Amino acid sequence: MIYVTTELGLKGADDPVHLARATELEAVLVSQNQRDFDPLHHRWKVEGKTHAGILVTYQIDIGSKIRWLERAARLLTPELARNQLMKLPMFVTEEKGLLFTASFAQ
């Protein structure tokens, strides 16, 4: 399951609150806020906390974003995404997405 931060019903909440809620829902959190979620991921790792995955992106056209998110949702399993900090452009094509997910399975 993949959620963008606006779907969590936590508008205006701090990033750790968004990540905690997504974790409760066992959902990969999608955000354009790479600047904050990169260090948050590493802080949680150091603190021994787990999350369902973070998928960061940048401003792209909505059509591409939807296609890439659909591909990520289809290819990522909860086991592959758990505790991973991922970049949405890794799912720009089916081949790239398959190569990316295969690298976690090894």
MOPAC internal coordinates of N, CA, C and O (Angstrom, degrees):
PM7 1SCF
backbone

  N    0.0000 0     0.00 0     0.00 0    0    0    0
  C    1.4312 1     0.00 0     0.00 0    1    0    0
  C    1.5260 1   108.38 1     0.00 0    2    1    0
  O    1.2310 1   120.65 1   -41.16 1    3    2    1
  N    1.3127 1   116.36 1   138.84 1    3    2    1
  C    1.4582 1   122.36 1  -179.89 1    5    3    2
  C    1.5219 1   108.85 1  -124.54 1    6    5    3
  O    1.2310 1   120.86 1   -46.10 1    7    6    5
  N    1.3263 1   115.95 1   133.90 1    7    6    5
  C    1.4573 1   121.81 1   176.64 1    9    7    6
  C    1.5125 1   110.22 1  -127.61 1   10    9    7
  O    1.2310 1   120.99 1   -41.68 1   11   10    9
  N    1.3216 1   115.71 1   138.32 1   11   10    9
  C    1.4592 1   119.92 1   169.29 1   13   11   10
  C    1.5275 1   106.44 1   -89.97 1   14   13   11
  O    1.2310 1   120.47 1   -25.68 1   15   14   13
  N    1.3103 1   116.70 1   154.32 1   15   14   13
  C    1.4647 1   120.45 1  -172.40 1   17   15   14
  C    1.5299 1   112.79 1   -56.79 1   18   17   15
  O    1.2310 1   119.70 1   146.65 1   19   18   17
  N    1.3230 1   118.18 1   -33.35 1   19   18   17
  C    1.4656 1   119.73 1  -179.03 1   21   19   18
  C    1.5290 1   112.59 1   -68.15 1   22   21   19
  O    1.2310 1   119.85 1   160.15 1   23   22   21
  N    1.3224 1   117.88 1   -19.85 1   23   22   21
  C    1.4717 1   121.39 1  -179.71 1   25   23   22
  C    1.5198 1   113.09 1   -82.50 1   26   25   23
  O    1.2310 1   119.76 1   170.41 1   27   26   25
  N    1.3114 1   118.07 1    -9.59 1   27   26   25
  C    1.4595 1   120.37 1  -175.06 1   29   27   26
  C    1.5185 1   113.04 1   -84.61 1   30   29   27
  O    1.2310 1   119.75 1   173.71 1   31   30   29
  N    1.3341 1   118.08 1    -6.29 1   31   30   29
  C    1.4536 1   120.42 1   179.20 1   33   31   30
  C    1.5141 1   112.98 1    70.84 1   34   33   31
  O    1.2310 1   120.31 1  -152.18 1   35   34   33
  N    1.3094 1   117.01 1    27.82 1   35   34   33
  C    1.4624 1   121.35 1  -176.31 1   37   35   34
  C    1.5239 1   111.17 1  -123.59 1   38   37   35
  O    1.2310 1   120.46 1  -143.31 1   39   38   37
  N    1.3052 1   116.73 1    36.69 1   39   38   37
  C    1.4657 1   120.71 1  -177.02 1   41   39   38
  C    1.5322 1   110.05 1   -51.72 1   42   41   39
  O    1.2310 1   121.12 1   -51.26 1   43   42   41
  N    1.3220 1   115.46 1   128.74 1   43   42   41
  C    1.4598 1   121.59 1   178.65 1   45   43   42
  C    1.5134 1   114.76 1    86.54 1   46   45   43
  O    1.2310 1   120.07 1   173.81 1   47   46   45
  N    1.3290 1   117.47 1    -6.19 1   47   46   45
  C    1.4720 1   120.27 1  -179.58 1   49   47   46
  C    1.5255 1   109.92 1   -75.64 1   50   49   47
  O    1.2310 1   121.17 1   -22.63 1   51   50   49
  N    1.3252 1   115.37 1   157.37 1   51   50   49
  C    1.4649 1   120.95 1   177.85 1   53   51   50
  C    1.5268 1   110.28 1   -68.55 1   54   53   51
  O    1.2310 1   121.16 1   -23.82 1   55   54   53
  N    1.3284 1   115.39 1   156.18 1   55   54   53
  C    1.4656 1   121.36 1  -177.85 1   57   55   54
  C    1.5293 1   113.54 1   -55.98 1   58   57   55
  O    1.2310 1   118.79 1   137.37 1   59   58   57
  N    1.3485 1   119.92 1   -42.63 1   59   58   57
  C    1.4704 1   118.48 1   178.55 1   61   59   58
  C    1.5267 1   112.78 1   -59.72 1   62   61   59
  O    1.2310 1   120.12 1   148.20 1   63   62   61
  N    1.3219 1   117.37 1   -31.80 1   63   62   61
  C    1.4704 1   121.11 1   177.85 1   65   63   62
  C    1.5281 1   109.75 1   -67.30 1   66   65   63
  O    1.2310 1   120.52 1   137.04 1   67   66   65
  N    1.3425 1   116.61 1   -42.96 1   67   66   65
  C    1.4697 1   120.26 1   177.16 1   69   67   66
  C    1.5234 1   110.82 1   -60.54 1   70   69   67
  O    1.2310 1   120.30 1   134.65 1   71   70   69
  N    1.3299 1   117.02 1   -45.35 1   71   70   69
  C    1.4612 1   120.35 1  -178.26 1   73   71   70
  C    1.5263 1   110.95 1   -66.93 1   74   73   71
  O    1.2310 1   120.13 1   140.70 1   75   74   73
  N    1.3097 1   117.36 1   -39.30 1   75   74   73
  C    1.4678 1   120.70 1   178.29 1   77   75   74
  C    1.5257 1   110.54 1   -63.73 1   78   77   75
  O    1.2310 1   120.03 1   137.89 1   79   78   77
  N    1.3253 1   117.55 1   -42.11 1   79   78   77
  C    1.4684 1   120.60 1   179.88 1   81   79   78
  C    1.5260 1   110.84 1   -66.28 1   82   81   79
  O    1.2310 1   120.21 1   135.79 1   83   82   81
  N    1.3256 1   117.21 1   -44.21 1   83   82   81
  C    1.4651 1   119.97 1   177.65 1   85   83   82
  C    1.5282 1   109.94 1   -60.64 1   86   85   83
  O    1.2310 1   120.40 1   141.48 1   87   86   85
  N    1.3165 1   116.84 1   -38.52 1   87   86   85
  C    1.4643 1   121.27 1   178.90 1   89   87   86
  C    1.5257 1   110.61 1   -63.95 1   90   89   87
  O    1.2310 1   120.40 1   137.09 1   91   90   89
  N    1.3332 1   116.84 1   -42.91 1   91   90   89
  C    1.4674 1   120.74 1   176.62 1   93   91   90
  C    1.5285 1   110.89 1   -58.25 1   94   93   91
  O    1.2310 1   120.82 1   142.61 1   95   94   93
  N    1.3217 1   116.04 1   -37.39 1   95   94   93
  C    1.4694 1   121.54 1  -179.43 1   97   95   94
  C    1.5270 1   112.49 1   -84.07 1   98   97   95
  O    1.2310 1   120.60 1   177.97 1   99   98   97
  N    1.3402 1   116.46 1    -2.03 1   99   98   97
  C    1.4632 1   122.71 1  -175.80 1  101   99   98
  C    1.5171 1   110.77 1    56.35 1  102  101   99
  O    1.2310 1   121.15 1  -137.04 1  103  102  101
  N    1.3307 1   115.41 1    42.96 1  103  102  101
  C    1.4614 1   122.43 1  -176.45 1  105  103  102
  C    1.5216 1   110.75 1  -117.37 1  106  105  103
  O    1.2310 1   121.20 1   -39.51 1  107  106  105
  N    1.3287 1   115.30 1   140.49 1  107  106  105
  C    1.4612 1   120.76 1   171.49 1  109  107  106
  C    1.5251 1   106.98 1   -70.54 1  110  109  107
  O    1.2310 1   120.68 1   -49.92 1  111  110  109
  N    1.3117 1   116.31 1   130.08 1  111  110  109
  C    1.4597 1   121.50 1  -179.79 1  113  111  110
  C    1.5217 1   109.88 1   -91.02 1  114  113  111
  O    1.2310 1   120.33 1   -50.94 1  115  114  113
  N    1.3217 1   116.98 1   129.06 1  115  114  113
  C    1.4629 1   122.42 1   178.14 1  117  115  114
  C    1.5224 1   108.08 1  -107.48 1  118  117  115
  O    1.2310 1   120.95 1   -48.87 1  119  118  117
  N    1.3278 1   115.79 1   131.13 1  119  118  117
  C    1.4605 1   120.00 1   179.95 1  121  119  118
  C    1.5199 1   110.78 1  -148.99 1  122  121  119
  O    1.2310 1   120.97 1   -29.84 1  123  122  121
  N    1.3175 1   115.74 1   150.16 1  123  122  121
  C    1.4563 1   121.66 1   171.61 1  125  123  122
  C    1.5215 1   110.50 1   -90.02 1  126  125  123
  O    1.2310 1   120.37 1  -179.54 1  127  126  125
  N    1.3060 1   116.90 1     0.46 1  127  126  125
  C    1.4525 1   122.85 1  -175.65 1  129  127  126
  C    1.5273 1   111.15 1   -92.60 1  130  129  127
  O    1.2310 1   120.82 1  -117.22 1  131  130  129
  N    1.3137 1   116.03 1    62.78 1  131  130  129
  C    1.4644 1   121.31 1  -178.45 1  133  131  130
  C    1.5258 1   111.33 1   -62.26 1  134  133  131
  O    1.2310 1   120.77 1   144.71 1  135  134  133
  N    1.3210 1   116.13 1   -35.29 1  135  134  133
  C    1.4645 1   120.62 1  -177.61 1  137  135  134
  C    1.5334 1   111.77 1   -57.14 1  138  137  135
  O    1.2310 1   120.12 1   143.62 1  139  138  137
  N    1.3284 1   117.38 1   -36.38 1  139  138  137
  C    1.4624 1   120.26 1  -179.10 1  141  139  138
  C    1.5275 1   113.41 1   -95.10 1  142  141  139
  O    1.2310 1   120.38 1   146.09 1  143  142  141
  N    1.3445 1   116.88 1   -33.91 1  143  142  141
  C    1.4658 1   118.24 1  -175.49 1  145  143  142
  C    1.5236 1   113.12 1   -77.85 1  146  145  143
  O    1.2310 1   119.19 1   153.82 1  147  146  145
  N    1.3201 1   119.14 1   -26.18 1  147  146  145
  C    1.4720 1   120.07 1   174.30 1  149  147  146
  C    1.5274 1   110.67 1   -59.11 1  150  149  147
  O    1.2310 1   119.38 1   124.88 1  151  150  149
  N    1.3536 1   118.79 1   -55.12 1  151  150  149
  C    1.4678 1   118.28 1   179.92 1  153  151  150
  C    1.5283 1   112.99 1   -67.43 1  154  153  151
  O    1.2310 1   120.08 1   148.97 1  155  154  153
  N    1.3390 1   117.45 1   -31.03 1  155  154  153
  C    1.4652 1   119.78 1   178.27 1  157  155  154
  C    1.5258 1   110.28 1   -64.26 1  158  157  155
  O    1.2310 1   120.36 1   137.33 1  159  158  157
  N    1.3191 1   116.92 1   -42.67 1  159  158  157
  C    1.4657 1   121.15 1   176.77 1  161  159  158
  C    1.5335 1   110.40 1   -57.47 1  162  161  159
  O    1.2310 1   120.50 1   132.63 1  163  162  161
  N    1.3167 1   116.65 1   -47.37 1  163  162  161
  C    1.4645 1   120.78 1  -178.18 1  165  163  162
  C    1.5317 1   111.51 1   -67.74 1  166  165  163
  O    1.2310 1   120.23 1   143.43 1  167  166  165
  N    1.3284 1   117.16 1   -36.57 1  167  166  165
  C    1.4718 1   120.27 1   177.24 1  169  167  166
  C    1.5235 1   110.43 1   -64.28 1  170  169  167
  O    1.2310 1   120.38 1   136.12 1  171  170  169
  N    1.3368 1   116.87 1   -43.88 1  171  170  169
  C    1.4673 1   119.64 1   178.64 1  173  171  170
  C    1.5227 1   110.12 1   -62.25 1  174  173  171
  O    1.2310 1   120.31 1   140.68 1  175  174  173
  N    1.3093 1   117.01 1   -39.32 1  175  174  173
  C    1.4671 1   121.44 1  -179.91 1  177  175  174
  C    1.5307 1   110.04 1   -61.45 1  178  177  175
  O    1.2310 1   120.36 1   132.76 1  179  178  177
  N    1.3250 1   116.92 1   -47.24 1  179  178  177
  C    1.4664 1   121.73 1   179.73 1  181  179  178
  C    1.5275 1   110.72 1   -62.91 1  182  181  179
  O    1.2310 1   120.68 1   142.81 1  183  182  181
  N    1.3362 1   116.30 1   -37.19 1  183  182  181
  C    1.4675 1   121.33 1  -179.23 1  185  183  182
  C    1.5274 1   112.75 1   -79.80 1  186  185  183
  O    1.2310 1   119.89 1   177.40 1  187  186  185
  N    1.3302 1   117.82 1    -2.60 1  187  186  185
  C    1.4584 1   121.47 1   179.33 1  189  187  186
  C    1.5211 1   113.99 1    77.55 1  190  189  187
  O    1.2310 1   120.19 1  -164.69 1  191  190  189
  N    1.3208 1   117.25 1    15.31 1  191  190  189
  C    1.4631 1   121.16 1   177.62 1  193  191  190
  C    1.5223 1   109.49 1   -85.28 1  194  193  191
  O    1.2310 1   120.80 1   -29.49 1  195  194  193
  N    1.3095 1   116.08 1   150.51 1  195  194  193
  C    1.4588 1   120.71 1   177.86 1  197  195  194
  C    1.5268 1   109.53 1  -115.09 1  198  197  195
  O    1.2310 1   120.99 1   -24.57 1  199  198  197
  N    1.3207 1   115.70 1   155.43 1  199  198  197
  C    1.4632 1   121.40 1   174.96 1  201  199  198
  C    1.5211 1   108.25 1  -142.92 1  202  201  199
  O    1.2310 1   121.07 1   -12.59 1  203  202  201
  N    1.3198 1   115.57 1   167.41 1  203  202  201
  C    1.4723 1   121.06 1  -176.18 1  205  203  202
  C    1.5158 1   113.00 1   -81.05 1  206  205  203
  O    1.2310 1   119.96 1   175.02 1  207  206  205
  N    1.3220 1   117.69 1    -4.98 1  207  206  205
  C    1.4550 1   122.20 1   179.30 1  209  207  206
  C    1.5191 1   111.14 1   125.28 1  210  209  207
  O    1.2310 1   121.46 1   -30.04 1  211  210  209
  N    1.3231 1   114.81 1   149.96 1  211  210  209
  C    1.4677 1   121.77 1   176.50 1  213  211  210
  C    1.5205 1   106.75 1  -126.71 1  214  213  211
  O    1.2310 1   121.36 1   -49.82 1  215  214  213
  N    1.3111 1   115.00 1   130.18 1  215  214  213
  C    1.4626 1   121.58 1   179.62 1  217  215  214
  C    1.5285 1   106.68 1  -120.85 1  218  217  215
  O    1.2310 1   120.78 1   -72.39 1  219  218  217
  N    1.3335 1   116.12 1   107.61 1  219  218  217
  C    1.4628 1   119.61 1  -177.88 1  221  219  218
  C    1.5260 1   110.42 1   -99.18 1  222  221  219
  O    1.2310 1   121.72 1   -30.03 1  223  222  221
  N    1.3093 1   114.32 1   149.97 1  223  222  221
  C    1.4506 1   121.20 1  -179.29 1  225  223  222
  C    1.5163 1   109.37 1  -142.15 1  226  225  223
  O    1.2310 1   121.03 1     3.56 1  227  226  225
  N    1.2911 1   115.64 1  -176.44 1  227  226  225
  C    1.4583 1   122.46 1   175.83 1  229  227  226
  C    1.5172 1   107.24 1  -130.85 1  230  229  227
  O    1.2310 1   120.34 1    -4.59 1  231  230  229
  N    1.3172 1   116.95 1   175.41 1  231  230  229
  C    1.4608 1   120.94 1   179.72 1  233  231  230
  C    1.5262 1   109.86 1   -63.30 1  234  233  231
  O    1.2310 1   121.00 1   -64.14 1  235  234  233
  N    1.3127 1   115.68 1   115.86 1  235  234  233
  C    1.4652 1   121.61 1   173.57 1  237  235  234
  C    1.5229 1   107.17 1  -136.86 1  238  237  235
  O    1.2310 1   120.51 1   -13.01 1  239  238  237
  N    1.3078 1   116.63 1   166.99 1  239  238  237
  C    1.4593 1   118.37 1  -179.54 1  241  239  238
  C    1.5227 1   109.64 1   -64.12 1  242  241  239
  O    1.2310 1   121.35 1   -31.60 1  243  242  241
  N    1.3160 1   115.03 1   148.40 1  243  242  241
  C    1.4619 1   121.35 1  -173.19 1  245  243  242
  C    1.5228 1   112.68 1   -60.66 1  246  245  243
  O    1.2310 1   119.81 1   144.63 1  247  246  245
  N    1.3252 1   117.96 1   -35.37 1  247  246  245
  C    1.4679 1   120.44 1   179.08 1  249  247  246
  C    1.5166 1   111.89 1   -62.38 1  250  249  247
  O    1.2310 1   120.54 1   134.03 1  251  250  249
  N    1.3310 1   116.58 1   -45.97 1  251  250  249
  C    1.4691 1   120.28 1   177.72 1  253  251  250
  C    1.5138 1   110.70 1   -64.47 1  254  253  251
  O    1.2310 1   120.56 1   137.19 1  255  254  253
  N    1.3109 1   116.53 1   -42.81 1  255  254  253
  C    1.4658 1   119.84 1  -178.79 1  257  255  254
  C    1.5255 1   110.81 1   -59.90 1  258  257  255
  O    1.2310 1   120.50 1   135.78 1  259  258  257
  N    1.3193 1   116.65 1   -44.22 1  259  258  257
  C    1.4680 1   119.99 1   179.87 1  261  259  258
  C    1.5247 1   110.90 1   -63.95 1  262  261  259
  O    1.2310 1   119.91 1   135.24 1  263  262  261
  N    1.3304 1   117.78 1   -44.76 1  263  262  261
  C    1.4687 1   120.39 1   178.88 1  265  263  262
  C    1.5255 1   111.31 1   -60.81 1  266  265  263
  O    1.2310 1   120.56 1   134.27 1  267  266  265
  N    1.3100 1   116.54 1   -45.73 1  267  266  265
  C    1.4628 1   120.34 1  -178.21 1  269  267  266
  C    1.5305 1   110.91 1   -66.61 1  270  269  267
  O    1.2310 1   120.45 1   140.18 1  271  270  269
  N    1.3444 1   116.74 1   -39.82 1  271  270  269
  C    1.4742 1   119.80 1   178.64 1  273  271  270
  C    1.5239 1   111.01 1   -66.61 1  274  273  271
  O    1.2310 1   120.21 1   139.84 1  275  274  273
  N    1.3234 1   117.21 1   -40.16 1  275  274  273
  C    1.4710 1   120.06 1   177.21 1  277  275  274
  C    1.5258 1   110.15 1   -61.46 1  278  277  275
  O    1.2310 1   120.61 1   138.44 1  279  278  277
  N    1.3187 1   116.45 1   -41.56 1  279  278  277
  C    1.4637 1   120.49 1   179.41 1  281  279  278
  C    1.5337 1   110.38 1   -65.71 1  282  281  279
  O    1.2310 1   120.57 1   135.41 1  283  282  281
  N    1.3186 1   116.51 1   -44.59 1  283  282  281
  C    1.4644 1   120.19 1   178.66 1  285  283  282
  C    1.5254 1   110.83 1   -61.01 1  286  285  283
  O    1.2310 1   120.26 1   136.56 1  287  286  285
  N    1.3281 1   117.10 1   -43.44 1  287  286  285
  C    1.4640 1   121.21 1   179.92 1  289  287  286
  C    1.5163 1   111.73 1   -62.17 1  290  289  287
  O    1.2310 1   120.75 1   144.62 1  291  290  289
  N    1.3112 1   116.17 1   -35.38 1  291  290  289
  C    1.4638 1   120.60 1  -179.01 1  293  291  290
  C    1.5300 1   111.95 1   -76.21 1  294  293  291
  O    1.2310 1   120.18 1   142.57 1  295  294  293
  N    1.3270 1   117.26 1   -37.43 1  295  294  293
  C    1.4670 1   120.68 1  -173.26 1  297  295  294
  C    1.5332 1   114.21 1   -89.69 1  298  297  295
  O    1.2310 1   120.46 1   153.15 1  299  298  297
  N    1.3161 1   116.74 1   -26.85 1  299  298  297
  C    1.4618 1   118.99 1  -178.25 1  301  299  298
  C    1.5250 1   110.78 1   -83.97 1  302  301  299
  O    1.2310 1   120.89 1   -47.33 1  303  302  301
  N    1.2955 1   115.91 1   132.67 1  303  302  301
  C    1.4557 1   120.76 1   170.79 1  305  303  302
  C    1.5270 1   107.18 1  -100.97 1  306  305  303
  O    1.2310 1   119.94 1   -19.67 1  307  306  305
  N    1.3261 1   117.72 1   160.33 1  307  306  305
  C    1.4632 1   118.52 1   177.13 1  309  307  306
  C    1.5352 1   112.77 1   -55.97 1  310  309  307
  O    1.2310 1   120.89 1   143.49 1  311  310  309
  N    1.3157 1   115.91 1   -36.51 1  311  310  309
  C    1.4688 1   119.94 1  -179.49 1  313  311  310
  C    1.5319 1   111.79 1   -67.06 1  314  313  311
  O    1.2310 1   120.34 1   140.20 1  315  314  313
  N    1.3303 1   116.95 1   -39.80 1  315  314  313
  C    1.4624 1   120.55 1  -179.91 1  317  315  314
  C    1.5253 1   111.92 1   -70.68 1  318  317  315
  O    1.2310 1   120.46 1   143.02 1  319  318  317
  N    1.3201 1   116.73 1   -36.98 1  319  318  317
  C    1.4667 1   120.97 1  -174.87 1  321  319  318
  C    1.5245 1   113.09 1   -81.83 1  322  321  319
  O    1.2310 1   120.25 1   154.95 1  323  322  321
  N    1.3273 1   117.13 1   -25.05 1  323  322  321
  C    1.4685 1   120.78 1  -173.69 1  325  323  322
  C    1.5271 1   111.60 1   -53.33 1  326  325  323
  O    1.2310 1   121.49 1   -55.19 1  327  326  325
  N    1.3352 1   114.75 1   124.81 1  327  326  325
  C    1.4705 1   124.34 1   176.15 1  329  327  326
  C    1.5258 1   113.37 1    64.71 1  330  329  327
  O    1.2310 1   119.92 1  -161.24 1  331  330  329
  N    1.3149 1   117.76 1    18.76 1  331  330  329
  C    1.4640 1   121.40 1   179.56 1  333  331  330
  C    1.5259 1   110.77 1  -100.65 1  334  333  331
  O    1.2310 1   121.18 1   -37.68 1  335  334  333
  N    1.3205 1   115.34 1   142.32 1  335  334  333
  C    1.4533 1   122.85 1   169.69 1  337  335  334
  C    1.5231 1   105.85 1  -105.14 1  338  337  335
  O    1.2310 1   120.71 1   -67.55 1  339  338  337
  N    1.3287 1   116.24 1   112.45 1  339  338  337
  C    1.4556 1   120.94 1  -172.25 1  341  339  338
  C    1.5207 1   110.35 1  -120.56 1  342  341  339
  O    1.2310 1   121.10 1   -21.86 1  343  342  341
  N    1.3166 1   115.51 1   158.14 1  343  342  341
  C    1.4639 1   122.44 1   178.01 1  345  343  342
  C    1.5236 1   108.80 1  -109.19 1  346  345  343
  O    1.2310 1   120.06 1   -52.56 1  347  346  345
  N    1.3185 1   117.48 1   127.44 1  347  346  345
  C    1.4634 1   121.32 1  -178.24 1  349  347  346
  C    1.5262 1   113.63 1   -55.87 1  350  349  347
  O    1.2310 1   118.66 1   144.11 1  351  350  349
  N    1.3471 1   120.16 1   -35.89 1  351  350  349
  C    1.4694 1   118.61 1   179.09 1  353  351  350
  C    1.5321 1   114.05 1   -59.76 1  354  353  351
  O    1.2310 1   119.54 1   168.39 1  355  354  353
  N    1.3162 1   118.48 1   -11.61 1  355  354  353
  C    1.4645 1   120.51 1   175.10 1  357  355  354
  C    1.5304 1   110.78 1   -68.10 1  358  357  355
  O    1.2310 1   120.48 1   170.63 1  359  358  357
  N    1.3307 1   116.68 1    -9.37 1  359  358  357
  C    1.4623 1   121.07 1  -179.37 1  361  359  358
  C    1.5307 1   111.58 1  -114.49 1  362  361  359
  O    1.2310 1   120.65 1  -155.77 1  363  362  361
  N    1.3301 1   116.36 1    24.23 1  363  362  361
  C    1.4655 1   121.56 1  -177.98 1  365  363  362
  C    1.5269 1   111.75 1   -63.72 1  366  365  363
  O    1.2310 1   120.01 1   146.48 1  367  366  365
  N    1.3239 1   117.59 1   -33.52 1  367  366  365
  C    1.4695 1   122.30 1   174.93 1  369  367  366
  C    1.5196 1   108.59 1  -131.22 1  370  369  367
  O    1.2310 1   121.15 1   -18.13 1  371  370  369
  N    1.3095 1   115.41 1   161.87 1  371  370  369
  C    1.4664 1   120.75 1   177.05 1  373  371  370
  C    1.5263 1   110.21 1   -59.98 1  374  373  371
  O    1.2310 1   120.64 1   134.26 1  375  374  373
  N    1.3230 1   116.38 1   -45.74 1  375  374  373
  C    1.4667 1   120.61 1  -178.69 1  377  375  374
  C    1.5297 1   111.30 1   -60.97 1  378  377  375
  O    1.2310 1   120.58 1   133.74 1  379  378  377
  N    1.3068 1   116.50 1   -46.26 1  379  378  377
  C    1.4650 1   120.01 1  -179.65 1  381  379  378
  C    1.5300 1   110.47 1   -63.54 1  382  381  379
  O    1.2310 1   120.30 1   138.48 1  383  382  381
  N    1.3285 1   117.04 1   -41.52 1  383  382  381
  C    1.4554 1   121.02 1   178.00 1  385  383  382
  C    1.5152 1   112.52 1   -62.94 1  386  385  383
  O    1.2310 1   120.44 1   138.25 1  387  386  385
  N    1.3335 1   116.76 1   -41.75 1  387  386  385
  C    1.4594 1   120.70 1   178.45 1  389  387  386
  C    1.5268 1   111.45 1   -65.58 1  390  389  387
  O    1.2310 1   120.41 1   138.64 1  391  390  389
  N    1.3270 1   116.81 1   -41.36 1  391  390  389
  C    1.4699 1   120.36 1   177.28 1  393  391  390
  C    1.5219 1   110.93 1   -63.29 1  394  393  391
  O    1.2310 1   120.77 1   138.08 1  395  394  393
  N    1.3207 1   116.13 1   -41.92 1  395  394  393
  C    1.4610 1   121.16 1  -179.86 1  397  395  394
  C    1.5235 1   111.07 1   -63.08 1  398  397  395
  O    1.2310 1   120.05 1   130.69 1  399  398  397
  N    1.3319 1   117.51 1   -49.31 1  399  398  397
  C    1.4567 1   119.51 1  -179.21 1  401  399  398
  C    1.5250 1   111.81 1   -67.94 1  402  401  399
  O    1.2310 1   120.20 1   146.47 1  403  402  401
  N    1.3174 1   117.22 1   -33.53 1  403  402  401
  C    1.4745 1   120.23 1   177.71 1  405  403  402
  C    1.5267 1   110.50 1   -64.06 1  406  405  403
  O    1.2310 1   119.97 1   147.99 1  407  406  405
  N    1.3278 1   117.66 1   -32.01 1  407  406  405
  C    1.4685 1   120.09 1  -179.21 1  409  407  406
  C    1.5314 1   111.23 1   -66.93 1  410  409  407
  O    1.2310 1   119.74 1   153.53 1  411  410  409
  N    1.3380 1   118.10 1   -26.47 1  411  410  409
  C    1.4614 1   120.62 1   177.17 1  413  411  410
  C    1.5218 1   111.70 1   -78.15 1  414  413  411
  O    1.2310 1   120.60 1   149.71 1  415  414  413
  N    1.3063 1   116.46 1   -30.29 1  415  414  413
  C    1.4674 1   121.20 1  -175.24 1  417  415  414
  C    1.5264 1   112.31 1   -72.06 1  418  417  415
  O    1.2310 1   120.20 1   164.88 1  419  418  417
  N    1.3285 1   117.22 1   -15.12 1  419  418  417
  C    1.4675 1   120.03 1  -176.19 1  421  419  418
  C    1.5004 1   111.90 1   -84.28 1  422  421  419
  O    1.2310 1   120.10 1   180.00 1  423  422  421

